[in-house]
Structures are given as C-alpha cells and as structure tokens.
Amino acid sequence: MKYLISTFFLSVFLFGHSLLAQEQVVDKIVAKVDNHIILLSEVEAMYQQMLSNGEYPPNKEEAKCEILKSLIMNKVLYAKAEIDSIAVDDAGVEQEMDRRMQYMILQIGSQEKLEKTYGMSMGELRDDLREQVKEQMTVQNMQRQIINDVKITPKEIEKFYEAIPDSEVPFLSAEVQVGQIVLEPEVSKSEKEKVKEQLMQIKQRVLDGEDFATLAKQYSEDYGSGRKGGELGWHGRGELVPEFEEVALTIEEGEIANPVESEFGYHLIQLMERRGNRFNARHILIRPKSNSKDLEQAYAKADSVRGLILADSMTFPEAAQEFSVDQQTRANAGYFTNQLTGSSMVSTDELEPTVFFTIDTMTVGNITKPMQYRTAEGKEAVRILYYKDYKEPHTANLKDDFQKLYQLTLNARKNDILQEWVKKARKDVYVEIDDKFKGCAFIEEFKN
C-alpha cells in the first residue's frame, strides 16, 4: 500500500520532539499558508517521530514530502477555519494544555526535570505550546464539519481490500487481550486531616493580609490554575465537580470557604464573582498522600480480588466492574482497547512497555500477583494483569480482520474527501512552498 500520511490521521507529535528538533536543525521557513508558516524543524521532527515509532519509509525524501503535504493541508484547514470564523473556546485550549503538560511531567518524572530538560519555565513551555494546541483543536473542528458523517458499506470494504496489491497487504503484528484491575490506596484519615489543617493555615494567612494568588502559585497542586493564581475562569452548573460547585454557588463574593473534599483532593475556594448560576472562582488544591501502610492495604485487597477470580467466585469482568478505579479499562470489562477499532484485541506494539514485558513472561490464562503502579494522574496504585488471549502475527484478510479493514477503508475515504475539500478551498488561501521541496510530487496541487 503506497506510503501516505493522511491529513486527518496526522499524529499530534509531542511538544518535546518539536523543541529538540529546533535545537538540532538549522531552521528555515519551508512553506507559507496565508499568515501561517511551516518550519523545516517541524518536518524533521515528524520524520524523527516516525523513525522512533518504528516506521522506516523506503524513500526518505518522499516521506518528508508527504509530511510537508500533510502539514500544508493542516494549515489550509486552519486558515480556512479563520476565514469561516470557526474557532475554539479559550477555556478548552487551556484545559487541553493542562492535560498535555501533566502528561509530559509524568513522562519525564517531575516539573523540575521538565523545566531543566528544555531550559524553560512552565510558563514559557505553556506559551510555546498554546498556539500549537489552538491550531490543532481548530483543525479538528474543521475536519469534523467536513467528514464526520462519512459512512462506508461492506461492499466498499471488500473492494478496497481487493484493490491492494498482494505485496502491500498489511502484515498485522501479534495481538493480545489483556485486562487490568487498578486499586488506589485509601488515604488515611490522619493524612486527610494534615491537608485540611494546611489549607486552614493558608486561609488564615490570606485573612491576615497575604495574597491568595501568590499562595496558589506556591502551594496548589492544580498546575494549570496554580500558575494563574488559582483562577479557574467562569463556569456554570454541571461544569465542575459537584462538591466544588456547591460551595462556589453558596458563599459570598470575596469569601474563602473552609476546605472541601472532591475526587481530586481538598480545595480552598474563594468566590471572585457570581452572575446568576455562573461563577468565577479560584482555588488552592492539595492532594492527601497515601503512606506505606495505605499501600500495603491496597496490595492485600488486590491479592484478595485475585483470589476471588482464581477461585471462580467472580469473573475478571465482574471484578473489574466492582473494584477497578481505572475508568477507561473498566468501561471495557477491564480490558485494554485498540484505539483504532475499539476491539479488546490490542497489538503488542500498542501496549505500554511495562504491560508488554510482564505478559511476555506469562502464559495465556494467567493473572499476575499485585504490582505497584502509577496512574495517569500520577497517583500511587496497585494493579493486577490478566492475560486472556493471544493472536499470531498474520497477513490481513477479510474474514479475521474485517474491523481493521473497515477502519482502513473509512480512513482512506475520509482522506479522499479532505483532499478534494482542500483543492476547492485553495482559491481562498495563498500557499508558497520553498524550492527545497520543489521535487515533491504534490507541488502541482498547491500552485497559485
């Protein structure tokens, strides 16, 4: 199957790769789309990301041409969205940045390590990331308007498969069905009391004249709002956790409530302004930490759950539904999910390394003893893994891989529609491409 990077399925490469590429490449502008530019470092960063993902295109220059084409198509979508006044909510951009920054912190180990690695403060990192996130979210909105309603028939899937040359039929990696049950330690009452007392002391410091925003930057464990002095912006009913809303909608403007507990930890909330059922509040969040005794109890509970499954007192899905705190796998009977097809059979390439290396030593049908685990939110936890099924590597076929071929066919159809849309949109958007890429096959498509 011809090598192609679809605009619709263009990966959002990690911010860190972009920064590193800028350090390694003598940068220059390689394309302009209206007022937007594409840098050589962006092309190089995405090429390096491909290699790190194990994708080795047969022709390096052709691969970079396809990358540039995809980046230009994204810029065309972005520029046309601006023309058509298709925008994204600033609060949504900030929320997505918080998610990405938290992910980066978890990947690298700590906020301090992240800042040291890139030689930038968290504020500077966020400022560099903000425009990228805004663009990506705007492009996604535009794409949804164009291709959300695309549907295909089984006949189209069959036709798509039969059109693939024998030498290019996808070879599928081994697949496994693996589930997990995650248990978080129950934080002791004494630890919760420590946090409440700490927040009460902070409250008193504000009442004595210290600045709430300064203390939020110093103490809050909500990194997104903390850097803004704890401010969350305007919200209405149903937008924040109920415990927070109940307080924010009942205290007076300027008042600081006593600490309130939610699923995220304890909040010290100050109401800044309220208009009907909408409010603007700021907070300081501190999460109680579990201790070694709490963790031991979580191990014991996980071992008991494992015993119930081994004794056939409960099935694995039943145990996952009742005990697991990981919402994503719990919603799929405890099993990891293939992000492309939604199936519980997952390619071994997609598994997180810890899971892969664990099941590599197991036989199908086994369940691990409890293991220490850190959740996506950075919390200490314990989990058990269940290795249910294994599927050998094989060449894709209609009988065994219909769902995957359905997705491939749908992706190709969406890509075709997007390509046609971009051709029509070109009359409203100016495109200029550097001579460095004049040999790329797609150049004719973007000539003014």
C-alpha positions as MATLAB code, in Angstrom:
seq = 'MKYLISTFFLSVFLFGHSLLAQEQVVDKIVAKVDNHIILLSEVEAMYQQMLSNGEYPPNKEEAKCEILKSLIMNKVLYAKAEIDSIAVDDAGVEQEMDRRMQYMILQIGSQEKLEKTYGMSMGELRDDLREQVKEQMTVQNMQRQIINDVKITPKEIEKFYEAIPDSEVPFLSAEVQVGQIVLEPEVSKSEKEKVKEQLMQIKQRVLDGEDFATLAKQYSEDYGSGRKGGELGWHGRGELVPEFEEVALTIEEGEIANPVESEFGYHLIQLMERRGNRFNARHILIRPKSNSKDLEQAYAKADSVRGLILADSMTFPEAAQEFSVDQQTRANAGYFTNQLTGSSMVSTDELEPTVFFTIDTMTVGNITKPMQYRTAEGKEAVRILYYKDYKEPHTANLKDDFQKLYQLTLNARKNDILQEWVKKARKDVYVEIDDKFKGCAFIEEFKN';
ca = [
       0.000    0.000    0.000;
       1.504    3.346   -1.056;
       3.144    5.241    1.787;
       0.873    8.099    2.860;
       0.404   10.348    5.861;
      -3.258   11.336    5.890;
      -4.124   14.855    6.991;
      -6.993   13.510    9.062;
      -4.836   10.966   10.840;
      -1.744   13.144   11.158;
      -0.397   12.433   14.639;
      -0.016   15.260   17.120;
       3.670   14.731   17.836;
       4.913   15.502   21.312;
       5.854   19.083   22.048;
       9.269   17.929   23.257;
      10.186   16.460   19.876;
       9.484   19.836   18.294;
      11.759   21.607   20.742;
      14.588   19.140   20.294;
      14.373   19.322   16.524;
      14.707   23.094   16.677;
      17.951   22.627   18.552;
      19.343   20.166   16.000;
      18.257   21.672   12.645;
      19.413   24.917   11.015;
      15.875   26.240   10.719;
      14.146   27.964    7.834;
      10.635   28.577    6.579;
       9.726   25.900    4.018;
       6.089   26.858    3.395;
       3.650   29.726    3.973;
      -0.132   29.391    4.084;
      -1.703   32.850    4.329;
      -0.173   34.264    7.533;
       0.969   30.871    8.846;
       4.406   29.333    8.366;
       5.844   25.807    8.375;
       9.435   25.360    9.538;
      11.963   22.810    8.353;
      12.323   21.758   12.010;
       8.658   20.691   12.058;
       9.178   18.404    9.057;
      12.350   16.962   10.585;
      10.674   16.466   13.975;
       7.833   14.482   12.437;
      10.260   12.401   10.384;
      12.249   11.580   13.517;
       8.989   10.727   15.282;
       8.196    8.245   12.501;
      11.571    6.570   12.949;
      11.164    6.403   16.736;
       7.767    4.732   16.168;
       9.483    2.006   14.122;
       8.287    3.320   10.739;
      11.115    3.220    8.187;
       9.909    4.545    4.792;
      11.777    3.192    1.752;
      12.370    6.696    0.409;
      13.434    9.338    2.930;
      12.800   12.347    0.683;
       9.390   11.073   -0.434;
       8.444   10.583    3.219;
       9.402   14.171    4.040;
       7.386   15.378    1.043;
       4.325   13.560    2.389;
       4.919   15.065    5.830;
       5.141   18.570    4.369;
       1.992   17.970    2.323;
       0.111   16.952    5.455;
       1.380   19.995    7.359;
       0.318   22.284    4.495;
      -3.127   20.685    4.369;
      -3.472   21.276    8.105;
      -2.510   24.933    7.637;
      -5.040   25.261    4.808;
      -7.703   23.858    7.127;
      -6.625   26.295    9.840;
      -6.556   29.309    7.521;
      -9.976   28.416    6.065;
     -11.354   27.985    9.587;
     -10.229   31.541   10.346;
     -11.911   32.784    7.168;
     -15.122   30.914    8.068;
     -14.946   32.085   11.731;
     -14.632   28.564   13.107;
     -12.933   28.950   16.483;
     -12.271   27.032   19.700;
     -13.069   28.021   23.251;
     -10.083   29.503   25.124;
     -11.058   27.543   28.236;
     -10.955   24.341   26.191;
      -7.485   25.212   24.924;
      -6.261   25.809   28.476;
      -7.781   22.525   29.640;
      -6.092   20.593   26.824;
      -2.771   22.284   27.629;
      -3.151   21.267   31.274;
      -3.682   17.665   30.168;
      -0.622   17.685   27.916;
       1.611   19.400   30.459;
       0.579   16.869   33.114;
       1.349   14.035   30.684;
       4.784   15.485   29.960;
       5.508   15.845   33.674;
       4.529   12.215   34.258;
       6.659   11.043   31.328;
       9.777   12.898   32.417;
       9.381   12.444   36.176;
       8.750   15.896   37.650;
       8.065   19.519   36.819;
      11.634   20.429   37.770;
      13.087   17.807   35.391;
      10.833   19.024   32.589;
      11.971   22.622   33.024;
      15.616   21.556   33.229;
      15.381   19.346   30.121;
      14.061   22.152   27.919;
      15.680   25.093   29.721;
      12.324   26.812   30.060;
       9.908   27.586   32.891;
       6.451   26.002   32.934;
       5.006   29.353   31.885;
       7.346   29.581   28.900;
       6.595   25.972   27.913;
       2.868   26.690   28.045;
       3.274   29.864   25.998;
       5.134   27.885   23.307;
       2.508   25.148   23.354;
      -0.623   27.352   23.376;
      -0.699   28.254   19.668;
       0.016   24.632   18.662;
      -2.904   23.374   20.746;
      -5.243   26.093   19.483;
      -4.361   25.260   15.886;
      -4.769   21.517   16.368;
      -8.151   21.896   18.062;
      -9.369   24.333   15.383;
      -8.272   21.965   12.607;
     -10.087   19.106   14.344;
     -13.273   21.200   14.482;
     -12.947   21.973   10.782;
     -12.326   18.324    9.920;
     -15.382   17.243   11.894;
     -17.554   19.567    9.823;
     -16.188   18.079    6.608;
     -16.022   14.327    7.307;
     -17.998   13.472   10.425;
     -20.918   11.952    8.510;
     -18.866    9.766    6.161;
     -20.090    6.168    6.007;
     -18.987    3.110    4.031;
     -20.614   -0.196    3.076;
     -19.275   -3.763    3.405;
     -19.033   -3.830   -0.403;
     -16.707   -0.819   -0.337;
     -14.511   -2.557    2.252;
     -14.258   -5.641    0.078;
     -13.452   -3.519   -2.990;
     -10.786   -1.604   -1.033;
      -9.156   -4.842    0.146;
      -9.170   -6.450   -3.305;
      -7.512   -3.340   -4.777;
      -4.478   -3.683   -2.515;
      -1.560   -5.312   -4.382;
      -0.567   -8.647   -2.853;
       2.837   -7.271   -1.903;
       1.242   -4.397    0.026;
      -1.463   -6.185    2.035;
      -0.853   -5.107    5.656;
       1.008   -7.548    7.871;
      -0.547   -7.336   11.328;
       1.501   -7.679   14.482;
       0.665  -10.162   17.194;
      -2.400   -9.162   19.209;
      -3.288   -9.877   22.807;
      -6.266   -9.492   25.067;
      -5.049   -8.114   28.375;
      -7.020   -6.651   31.235;
      -6.177   -4.820   34.422;
      -7.774   -4.115   37.760;
      -6.371   -0.996   39.409;
      -6.772   -0.262   43.112;
      -5.719    3.001   44.741;
      -4.698    3.074   48.412;
      -7.320    4.578   50.671;
      -5.671    7.620   52.187;
      -5.744    7.507   55.966;
      -7.876    9.916   57.968;
      -4.771   11.351   59.624;
      -3.265   12.269   56.228;
      -6.507   13.962   55.193;
      -6.541   15.930   58.436;
      -2.991   17.126   57.749;
      -4.051   18.523   54.382;
      -7.148   20.193   55.811;
      -5.044   21.788   58.551;
      -2.502   23.001   55.984;
      -5.266   24.629   53.926;
      -6.799   26.213   57.046;
      -3.387   27.739   57.798;
      -3.195   29.084   54.240;
      -6.698   30.542   54.622;
      -5.646   32.325   57.805;
      -2.594   33.745   56.049;
      -4.875   35.258   53.380;
      -7.178   36.692   56.071;
      -4.093   38.170   57.717;
      -3.236   40.010   54.509;
      -1.214   37.677   52.267;
      -2.121   37.389   48.581;
      -4.287   34.383   47.626;
      -2.824   34.243   44.099;
       0.757   34.163   45.371;
      -0.054   31.331   47.779;
      -1.878   29.422   44.989;
       1.234   29.602   42.803;
       3.305   28.326   45.724;
       1.101   25.539   47.093;
      -1.619   24.473   44.624;
      -1.243   21.036   43.038;
      -3.571   22.053   40.205;
      -0.701   23.136   37.960;
      -2.931   24.675   35.318;
      -4.810   27.101   37.562;
      -1.982   27.382   40.096;
       0.264   29.310   37.708;
      -2.639   31.760   37.194;
      -3.076   32.368   40.900;
      -5.672   29.639   41.270;
      -8.160   31.197   38.838;
     -10.476   28.773   37.028;
     -12.453   31.307   34.988;
     -16.218   31.418   34.513;
     -18.218   28.215   34.939;
     -21.851   27.184   35.255;
     -23.732   24.295   36.823;
     -22.524   20.874   35.750;
     -19.127   22.045   34.530;
     -17.078   21.324   37.656;
     -17.260   18.604   40.313;
     -20.464   18.911   42.440;
     -18.623   19.471   45.728;
     -16.805   22.478   44.265;
     -19.914   23.947   42.646;
     -21.989   23.627   45.797;
     -19.511   25.782   47.694;
     -18.903   28.296   44.897;
     -22.639   28.882   44.452;
     -23.359   29.415   48.149;
     -20.528   31.571   49.559;
     -20.383   35.356   49.171;
     -18.143   37.199   46.728;
     -14.654   37.510   48.209;
     -15.369   34.851   50.851;
     -12.981   31.925   51.353;
     -14.716   28.678   52.313;
     -13.250   26.044   54.602;
     -11.518   23.162   52.749;
     -13.867   20.910   50.766;
     -13.064   17.417   49.504;
     -13.641   16.181   45.954;
     -12.269   13.292   43.893;
      -9.229   15.485   43.130;
      -8.267   16.260   46.716;
      -9.041   19.175   49.041;
      -9.884   22.642   47.709;
      -9.589   26.021   49.375;
     -12.123   28.036   47.354;
     -12.555   31.781   47.056;
     -15.516   33.170   45.088;
     -14.452   36.139   42.980;
     -17.743   36.934   41.216;
     -21.151   35.361   40.591;
     -23.794   36.132   37.960;
     -26.892   34.011   38.452;
     -25.815   30.373   38.144;
     -22.416   31.253   36.679;
     -19.414   31.966   38.827;
     -15.751   32.881   38.660;
     -13.740   31.253   41.436;
     -10.153   30.463   42.326;
      -8.799   27.677   44.461;
      -5.779   26.025   46.000;
      -5.759   22.247   45.581;
      -3.749   19.901   47.779;
      -3.980   16.124   47.429;
      -3.561   13.919   50.528;
      -0.740   11.431   50.026;
      -1.002    7.749   50.856;
       1.665    6.250   53.108;
       3.338    2.844   53.086;
       0.653    1.348   55.333;
      -2.098    2.506   52.965;
      -0.192    0.934   50.065;
       0.167   -2.368   51.950;
      -3.593   -2.469   52.455;
      -4.143   -1.883   48.724;
      -1.790   -4.809   47.971;
      -3.756   -7.033   50.346;
      -7.070   -6.052   48.785;
      -5.741   -6.640   45.246;
      -4.486  -10.051   46.294;
      -7.953  -10.882   47.686;
      -9.580   -9.817   44.400;
      -7.101  -12.011   42.525;
      -8.020  -14.906   44.813;
     -11.734  -14.459   44.059;
     -11.029  -14.659   40.309;
      -8.756  -17.706   40.608;
     -11.369  -19.471   42.756;
     -14.039  -18.723   40.131;
     -16.042  -16.782   42.717;
     -16.038  -13.852   40.286;
     -15.184  -13.460   36.622;
     -12.468  -10.977   35.691;
     -15.001   -8.548   34.108;
     -17.178   -8.704   37.236;
     -14.179   -7.980   39.464;
     -13.043   -5.127   37.215;
     -16.515   -3.606   37.315;
     -16.732   -3.815   41.107;
     -13.181   -2.949   42.187;
     -11.130   -1.207   39.477;
     -10.722    2.571   39.668;
      -9.362    2.873   36.114;
     -12.417    4.149   34.253;
     -11.109    3.580   30.726;
     -10.422   -0.153   31.058;
     -13.287   -0.664   33.499;
     -15.710    0.522   30.789;
     -14.407   -2.322   28.578;
     -14.823   -5.128   31.137;
     -11.321   -4.394   32.433;
      -9.567   -4.897   29.079;
      -7.273   -2.536   27.194;
      -8.804   -1.232   23.968;
      -7.487   -0.938   20.430;
      -7.723    2.824   19.808;
      -8.385    2.331   16.098;
     -11.106   -0.325   16.133;
     -12.425   -0.321   19.695;
     -11.652   -4.048   19.957;
     -10.216   -5.607   23.124;
      -7.604   -7.359   20.958;
      -4.642   -4.966   21.086;
      -1.469   -5.037   19.021;
       1.582   -5.754   21.143;
       3.093   -2.609   19.588;
       0.425   -0.505   21.313;
       0.922   -1.889   24.817;
       2.743    0.197   27.366;
       6.217   -1.321   27.877;
       5.538   -2.459   31.450;
       2.484   -4.452   30.351;
       4.294   -5.921   27.325;
       7.313   -7.119   29.303;
       5.068   -8.532   32.023;
       2.884  -10.658   29.738;
       5.973  -11.709   27.764;
       6.855  -13.922   30.752;
       3.290  -15.246   31.180;
       1.121  -17.891   29.555;
      -2.397  -17.212   28.329;
      -4.978  -17.560   31.102;
      -2.682  -16.384   33.922;
      -3.188  -13.444   36.236;
      -0.322  -11.612   37.932;
       0.193  -11.004   41.593;
      -0.395   -7.390   42.672;
       2.181   -4.944   41.282;
       2.893   -1.334   42.148;
       1.579    1.074   39.538;
       1.366    4.824   38.898;
      -1.864    6.101   37.347;
      -2.105    8.605   34.501;
      -2.783   11.256   37.165;
       0.468   10.355   38.920;
      -1.151    8.597   41.888;
       0.437    5.585   43.581;
      -1.695    2.488   42.982;
      -1.651   -1.305   42.719;
      -2.852   -3.421   39.819;
      -3.201   -7.000   38.645;
      -2.983   -8.005   34.962;
      -4.973  -10.780   33.287;
      -3.575  -12.312   30.080;
      -6.645  -13.744   28.377;
      -5.830  -14.337   24.704;
      -3.121  -14.233   22.006;
      -3.392  -13.936   18.221;
      -0.439  -14.801   15.963;
       1.036  -12.209   13.553;
      -0.558  -12.622   10.118;
      -1.378  -11.002    6.791;
      -4.694   -9.128    6.954;
      -7.728  -10.887    5.499;
     -11.438  -10.119    5.270;
     -12.521  -12.985    7.495;
     -10.348  -12.309   10.533;
      -9.676   -8.583   10.223;
     -12.889   -7.058    8.925;
     -12.990   -4.366   11.634;
      -9.439   -3.226   10.889;
     -10.102   -3.191    7.157;
     -13.301   -1.252    7.809;
     -11.255    1.402    9.606;
      -8.599    1.485    6.875;
     -11.301    1.881    4.210;
     -13.055    4.600    6.206;
      -9.776    6.423    6.762;
      -8.970    6.310    3.044;
     -12.455    7.603    2.177;
     -12.169   10.460    4.671;
      -8.726   11.301    3.357;
     -10.055   11.455   -0.220;
     -12.875   13.786    0.855;
     -10.436   16.033    2.688;
      -8.110   16.168   -0.297;
     -10.995   17.220   -2.541;
     -12.111   19.824    0.011;
      -8.598   21.282    0.193;
      -8.486   21.594   -3.617;
     -11.693   23.670   -3.530;
     -10.507   25.702   -0.522;
      -7.271   26.613   -2.316;
      -8.959   29.501   -4.139;
      -9.407   31.266   -0.753;
      -5.930   30.538    0.638;
      -2.442   31.581   -0.505;
       0.266   28.882   -0.452;
       4.007   29.324   -1.056;
       6.492   26.408   -0.907;
      10.295   26.688   -0.682;
      12.415   25.448   -3.583;
      13.994   22.861   -1.258;
      10.840   20.784   -1.803;
      10.293   21.627   -5.481;
      10.836   17.960   -6.397;
       7.839   16.792   -4.349;
       5.071   15.211   -6.409;
       2.300   17.173   -4.672;
       3.632   20.651   -5.631;
       1.248   20.989   -8.603;
      -1.737   20.660   -6.250;
      -0.766   23.846   -4.407;
       0.396   26.104   -7.232;
      -1.303   29.503   -7.147;
];
